[in-house]
Amino acid sequence: FLVTPLSASSSDDKPGERASIVPMSIASLNALILLLLSRLLVTSAGCTRARHHHGAWFPSVNGSKSWFSLNAAILASVPFEPQLLPPTELSMPLKAAGRQAQKMVAWMLDCELFMLRAFMPLFASKCSAPPITHAHHNHSTPFFIDSGANEGTWSVLAAAMGCHVLAVEPQPGCRGLVSQALSRNLLSDRVLIVPHLLAAEPMNATLDGRLCQGDREITENTTRRSALPVQVSSIRLDSLQQLWRPSAEVFLWHIDVEGAEILVLRSAKALLRSGRIRRVMVELLFPNWPTFGFSVEAGLTELRTVFAGWACVVGCNGLEYRFSSSELGACTSANSRFSRSKTAGADVFCTAP
């Protein structure tokens, strides 16, 4: 038996840890050995540890060359936190789009472990609803919004926990990965894929229909040379009627849009004012803000207004954050491998009053 850190179950709203005792299985022991060995392979250049594309980190499903087990990938990185595992076995695309799903799952487990610890208890406590296609106005409808869904890991996890999900993703190549994963895991009826940018004002971008990239900002002037160009338009989150049903509530909004977060938040001005959005985990990429027309000072000033009265903390260290500085402090090593750098990850977790 080992004493290990687990997510606090006493609070839905703030990432935290508590001690618990759990048995060490053979699988957990093997995962621990793999975890320790991987420390020898770490480079200082990035947040993620070195991983092989095959084997224990991303084991295939029933010998398939097309799918890997998301559950096993989580277990290999955090072998002593069973509450972070989804209730059913989930598969993600193995090689599609340049192994994008593998890259993003590795990023989640190394750099955003605090997010997994914050989200999974929320999914468990807030979600147990009929499929989104059968939702009735009288049913309680808890929504998870995944803005910048990319390959769809968060959307798949939320759907597996019983949540209604709006997966907002403008990149056609990424939407294909999301659709594949949902279909494979029989979760398509819980997720609505929104194929648009989010912005308060109309805008368009031309994207490569074949690519799925997790680190590229998309602006109104974005035009990608491609054999398969696809034009993508914007909508306001406020315009989605599902979110205005009497019983609808956005219990969590995840925003990961590579610097466009202020434009995305502006698209939900009415929903935010109405109190229907209860929690926001937003990645703040200050260096990208000028690309979208914001100085850091102007952007922080606007965000102080948006989140006035909310309780906000830095996701990876739990420190209070008031949008007064672009310095977020260092991460704790238990939450993110960003602890190896002098600066924290860029995610801030806010809870409405």
C-alpha positions as CSV (number, residue, x, y, z in Angstrom):
1,F,0.0,0.0,0.0
2,L,1.1,3.5,-0.8
3,V,0.1,6.9,0.5
4,T,-0.5,9.0,-2.7
5,P,-1.9,12.5,-3.6
6,L,-5.5,12.4,-4.9
7,S,-7.8,15.2,-6.1
8,A,-9.8,16.7,-3.3
9,S,-13.4,15.5,-3.4
10,S,-14.7,18.0,-1.0
11,S,-14.7,20.9,-3.6
12,D,-15.7,21.0,-7.2
13,D,-14.3,24.4,-7.8
14,K,-10.6,24.4,-7.0
15,P,-7.9,22.0,-7.9
16,G,-6.4,20.4,-4.8
17,E,-5.0,17.3,-3.3
18,R,-5.6,15.0,-0.3
19,A,-3.9,11.8,1.0
20,S,-5.5,8.4,0.3
21,I,-4.5,4.8,0.6
22,V,-4.9,2.6,-2.5
23,P,-3.5,-0.8,-3.3
24,M,-0.6,-1.2,-5.7
25,S,-1.5,-3.6,-8.5
26,I,1.0,-5.2,-10.8
27,A,-0.2,-2.9,-13.6
28,S,0.4,0.1,-11.3
29,L,3.8,-1.2,-10.3
30,N,4.8,-1.5,-14.0
31,A,3.4,1.9,-14.7
32,L,5.5,3.3,-11.8
33,I,8.7,1.7,-13.1
34,L,7.9,3.2,-16.6
35,L,7.4,6.6,-15.0
36,L,10.7,6.5,-13.1
37,L,12.6,5.3,-16.2
38,S,11.1,8.1,-18.3
39,R,12.8,10.6,-16.0
40,L,16.1,9.6,-17.5
41,L,14.8,10.6,-21.0
42,V,13.6,14.1,-20.1
43,T,15.1,17.1,-21.9
44,S,14.9,20.6,-20.7
45,A,13.6,21.9,-24.0
46,G,9.9,21.1,-23.4
47,C,7.3,20.2,-20.9
48,T,6.5,16.7,-22.1
49,R,8.8,13.8,-21.2
50,A,10.2,11.6,-24.0
51,R,7.8,8.8,-25.0
52,H,7.8,6.1,-27.5
53,H,4.9,6.1,-29.9
54,H,4.2,2.4,-29.2
55,G,4.3,0.2,-26.1
56,A,3.2,0.9,-22.6
57,W,2.7,4.7,-23.0
58,F,0.2,4.3,-25.8
59,P,-0.8,0.6,-25.9
60,S,-2.9,-0.4,-28.9
61,V,-6.4,-1.7,-28.4
62,N,-6.7,-5.4,-29.2
63,G,-3.6,-5.3,-31.3
64,S,-5.1,-2.5,-33.5
65,K,-2.7,-0.3,-35.5
66,S,-5.3,2.4,-35.6
67,W,-6.2,3.0,-31.9
68,F,-4.6,3.4,-28.5
69,S,-6.1,3.1,-25.1
70,L,-6.7,6.4,-23.4
71,N,-7.3,4.7,-20.0
72,A,-3.9,2.9,-20.3
73,A,-2.1,6.1,-21.2
74,I,-3.5,7.8,-18.1
75,L,-2.7,4.9,-15.9
76,A,0.9,4.8,-17.2
77,S,1.4,8.5,-16.1
78,V,-0.6,8.5,-12.9
79,P,-0.8,4.9,-11.7
80,F,-2.1,5.7,-8.2
81,E,-5.1,7.9,-9.1
82,P,-7.9,5.6,-10.2
83,Q,-10.4,8.4,-9.9
84,L,-8.9,10.0,-13.0
85,L,-9.8,7.1,-15.1
86,P,-13.1,7.2,-17.2
87,P,-15.7,4.5,-16.2
88,T,-15.4,2.8,-19.6
89,E,-12.5,1.9,-21.8
90,L,-11.8,4.7,-24.3
91,S,-9.8,4.6,-27.5
92,M,-8.2,7.4,-29.4
93,P,-6.8,7.5,-33.0
94,L,-3.2,6.1,-33.0
95,K,-1.5,7.5,-36.1
96,A,-4.0,9.9,-37.7
97,A,-3.1,13.5,-38.4
98,G,0.6,13.0,-37.5
99,R,-0.2,11.2,-34.2
100,Q,-1.9,14.4,-33.0
101,A,-4.0,12.5,-30.4
102,Q,-0.9,11.0,-28.9
103,K,0.9,14.3,-28.8
104,M,-2.0,16.0,-27.1
105,V,-2.7,13.2,-24.6
106,A,1.0,13.4,-23.6
107,W,0.7,17.1,-23.2
108,M,-2.3,16.7,-21.0
109,L,-0.7,14.2,-18.7
110,D,2.7,16.0,-18.4
111,C,1.8,19.7,-18.6
112,E,-1.9,19.8,-17.6
113,L,-2.3,17.1,-15.0
114,F,-3.9,19.8,-12.8
115,M,-6.6,20.1,-15.4
116,L,-7.4,16.4,-15.4
117,R,-7.6,16.5,-11.6
118,A,-9.9,19.5,-11.7
119,F,-12.2,18.2,-14.6
120,M,-12.8,14.6,-13.7
121,P,-14.4,15.2,-10.3
122,L,-16.6,17.9,-12.0
123,F,-17.6,15.5,-14.8
124,A,-18.5,12.9,-12.2
125,S,-20.5,15.2,-10.0
126,K,-22.3,17.3,-12.6
127,C,-23.0,14.8,-15.5
128,S,-25.6,12.1,-15.7
129,A,-28.0,13.1,-18.4
130,P,-29.8,11.6,-21.4
131,P,-28.1,11.9,-24.9
132,I,-28.0,15.4,-26.2
133,T,-30.2,14.4,-29.2
134,H,-32.9,13.4,-26.7
135,A,-32.6,16.2,-24.3
136,H,-35.9,17.8,-23.4
137,H,-36.5,21.4,-22.2
138,N,-37.6,20.0,-18.8
139,H,-34.4,18.0,-18.3
140,S,-31.5,19.4,-16.4
141,T,-28.9,19.9,-19.0
142,P,-25.3,20.4,-17.7
143,F,-23.0,21.4,-20.6
144,F,-19.3,21.1,-20.9
145,I,-18.0,23.5,-23.6
146,D,-14.6,22.6,-25.2
147,S,-13.4,25.6,-27.1
148,G,-10.4,24.6,-29.2
149,A,-11.4,20.9,-28.9
150,N,-8.5,19.9,-31.2
151,E,-8.2,16.1,-31.2
152,G,-11.1,15.8,-28.8
153,T,-9.7,14.2,-25.7
154,W,-11.5,16.4,-23.2
155,S,-14.8,16.1,-25.2
156,V,-14.5,12.3,-25.2
157,L,-13.7,12.1,-21.5
158,A,-16.7,14.4,-20.6
159,A,-19.0,12.5,-22.9
160,A,-17.9,9.2,-21.3
161,M,-18.8,10.6,-17.9
162,G,-22.3,11.5,-19.1
163,C,-22.0,15.1,-19.9
164,H,-23.6,17.1,-22.7
165,V,-20.7,18.5,-24.7
166,L,-20.3,21.3,-27.2
167,A,-17.0,20.7,-29.0
168,V,-16.0,23.9,-30.7
169,E,-13.3,23.3,-33.3
170,P,-12.8,25.3,-36.6
171,Q,-10.0,23.0,-38.0
172,P,-11.5,20.4,-40.3
173,G,-8.7,18.0,-39.7
174,C,-9.3,18.1,-36.0
175,R,-13.0,17.7,-36.3
176,G,-12.4,14.5,-38.2
177,L,-10.4,13.1,-35.3
178,V,-13.1,14.1,-32.8
179,S,-15.8,12.4,-34.9
180,Q,-13.7,9.2,-35.3
181,A,-13.1,9.0,-31.5
182,L,-16.7,9.7,-30.7
183,S,-17.9,7.1,-33.1
184,R,-15.4,4.5,-32.0
185,N,-16.4,5.0,-28.3
186,L,-20.2,5.2,-29.1
187,L,-20.4,8.7,-27.7
188,S,-21.6,10.7,-30.7
189,D,-25.1,11.2,-29.3
190,R,-23.6,13.2,-26.4
191,V,-21.5,15.6,-28.3
192,L,-22.4,18.4,-30.8
193,I,-19.4,19.4,-32.9
194,V,-19.5,23.2,-33.6
195,P,-17.5,23.8,-36.8
196,H,-16.8,27.5,-36.3
197,L,-14.6,30.1,-34.8
198,L,-16.0,31.9,-31.8
199,A,-16.0,35.7,-32.0
200,A,-18.3,38.6,-31.2
201,E,-18.0,40.0,-34.7
202,P,-18.3,38.1,-38.0
203,M,-15.0,36.8,-39.4
204,N,-13.6,34.1,-41.7
205,A,-10.5,32.1,-42.1
206,T,-9.2,29.7,-44.8
207,L,-7.7,26.6,-43.3
208,D,-6.0,23.5,-44.6
209,G,-8.7,20.8,-44.5
210,R,-6.2,18.0,-43.9
211,L,-4.3,19.4,-40.8
212,C,-5.0,19.3,-37.1
213,Q,-2.6,21.5,-35.1
214,G,-2.8,22.3,-31.5
215,D,-0.4,25.3,-31.3
216,R,-1.5,27.6,-34.2
217,E,-3.5,30.8,-33.7
218,I,-6.3,31.4,-36.2
219,T,-7.1,35.0,-37.1
220,E,-9.4,36.7,-39.6
221,N,-6.5,37.0,-41.9
222,T,-5.4,33.4,-41.7
223,T,-5.1,31.8,-45.1
224,R,-3.3,28.5,-45.4
225,R,-2.0,27.3,-48.8
226,S,-3.5,23.8,-49.2
227,A,-4.6,21.3,-51.7
228,L,-7.8,21.2,-49.6
229,P,-8.6,24.8,-48.6
230,V,-11.7,25.1,-46.3
231,Q,-13.3,28.5,-45.4
232,V,-14.4,28.6,-41.8
233,S,-16.8,31.3,-40.4
234,S,-17.4,32.6,-36.9
235,I,-20.4,32.5,-34.6
236,R,-21.2,33.9,-31.2
237,L,-21.5,31.3,-28.3
238,D,-24.5,33.5,-27.3
239,S,-26.3,32.3,-30.5
240,L,-26.4,28.6,-29.6
241,Q,-30.0,28.1,-28.5
242,Q,-29.2,24.9,-26.6
243,L,-27.6,27.1,-24.0
244,W,-30.7,29.2,-23.5
245,R,-33.0,26.4,-22.5
246,P,-34.5,27.1,-19.0
247,S,-32.6,24.3,-17.4
248,A,-29.4,24.6,-19.3
249,E,-26.2,25.5,-17.4
250,V,-22.6,25.5,-18.5
251,F,-20.9,24.0,-15.5
252,L,-17.5,24.2,-17.2
253,W,-16.1,26.0,-20.2
254,H,-12.6,25.1,-21.3
255,I,-10.9,27.7,-23.5
256,D,-7.7,26.7,-25.4
257,V,-7.5,28.9,-28.4
258,E,-3.9,30.0,-28.7
259,G,-4.3,33.7,-27.9
260,A,-7.8,34.3,-29.2
261,E,-9.3,33.9,-25.7
262,I,-10.5,37.5,-25.4
263,L,-12.4,37.3,-28.7
264,V,-13.9,34.0,-27.6
265,L,-15.0,35.3,-24.3
266,R,-16.6,38.3,-26.1
267,S,-18.7,35.9,-28.0
268,A,-20.4,34.8,-24.8
269,K,-21.0,38.2,-23.2
270,A,-24.8,37.6,-22.7
271,L,-24.3,34.1,-21.3
272,L,-21.7,35.3,-18.9
273,R,-23.9,38.2,-17.7
274,S,-26.8,35.8,-17.3
275,G,-24.9,33.6,-14.8
276,R,-25.4,30.5,-16.9
277,I,-21.6,29.9,-17.2
278,R,-20.4,28.7,-13.8
279,R,-16.7,27.8,-14.3
280,V,-14.1,28.7,-16.9
281,M,-10.6,27.2,-17.4
282,V,-8.9,29.5,-19.8
283,E,-5.4,29.4,-21.3
284,L,-3.9,32.9,-21.4
285,L,-1.2,33.1,-24.1
286,F,0.0,36.7,-23.6
287,P,2.6,36.6,-26.4
288,N,-0.1,35.9,-29.0
289,W,-2.4,38.7,-27.9
290,P,-1.0,41.3,-30.2
291,T,-1.8,39.0,-33.2
292,F,-5.4,39.5,-32.3
293,G,-5.1,43.3,-31.7
294,F,-4.6,43.4,-27.9
295,S,-1.8,44.6,-25.8
296,V,-1.2,42.6,-22.6
297,E,-2.3,45.6,-20.5
298,A,-5.5,46.2,-22.5
299,G,-6.3,42.4,-22.5
300,L,-5.8,42.1,-18.7
301,T,-8.0,45.2,-18.1
302,E,-10.8,43.6,-20.1
303,L,-10.5,40.3,-18.4
304,R,-10.6,42.0,-15.0
305,T,-14.1,43.3,-16.0
306,V,-15.2,39.9,-17.4
307,F,-14.3,38.0,-14.3
308,A,-15.1,40.7,-11.7
309,G,-16.5,39.0,-8.6
310,W,-15.3,35.5,-9.7
311,A,-12.8,33.5,-7.7
312,C,-9.8,32.8,-10.0
313,V,-6.6,30.8,-9.4
314,V,-3.6,29.7,-11.4
315,G,-4.5,26.2,-12.6
316,C,-1.1,24.6,-11.9
317,N,-0.3,26.1,-8.5
318,G,-3.7,27.2,-7.0
319,L,-2.5,30.8,-6.3
320,E,-5.1,33.5,-6.4
321,Y,-5.1,35.4,-9.7
322,R,-6.6,38.9,-10.3
323,F,-5.6,39.5,-13.9
324,S,-3.2,42.2,-12.8
325,S,0.0,40.7,-14.3
326,S,1.2,38.3,-17.0
327,E,3.3,36.6,-14.3
328,L,1.5,33.5,-12.9
329,G,4.3,32.0,-10.8
330,A,5.9,28.6,-10.9
331,C,3.8,25.4,-11.2
332,T,4.0,22.7,-8.4
333,S,5.8,19.6,-9.6
334,A,2.8,17.3,-8.7
335,N,0.6,19.2,-11.1
336,S,2.8,20.0,-14.1
337,R,6.2,19.4,-15.6
338,F,6.2,23.2,-16.2
339,S,7.6,23.2,-12.6
340,R,11.0,22.7,-14.3
341,S,10.7,26.2,-15.8
342,K,10.6,29.5,-14.1
343,T,7.1,30.3,-15.3
344,A,3.8,28.6,-14.8
345,G,1.6,27.2,-17.5
346,A,-0.9,29.7,-18.8
347,D,-4.2,28.3,-17.5
348,V,-6.4,30.1,-15.1
349,F,-9.4,28.5,-13.4
350,C,-12.3,30.8,-12.5
351,T,-15.5,30.1,-10.5
352,A,-18.6,32.3,-10.7
353,P,-20.0,33.9,-7.6
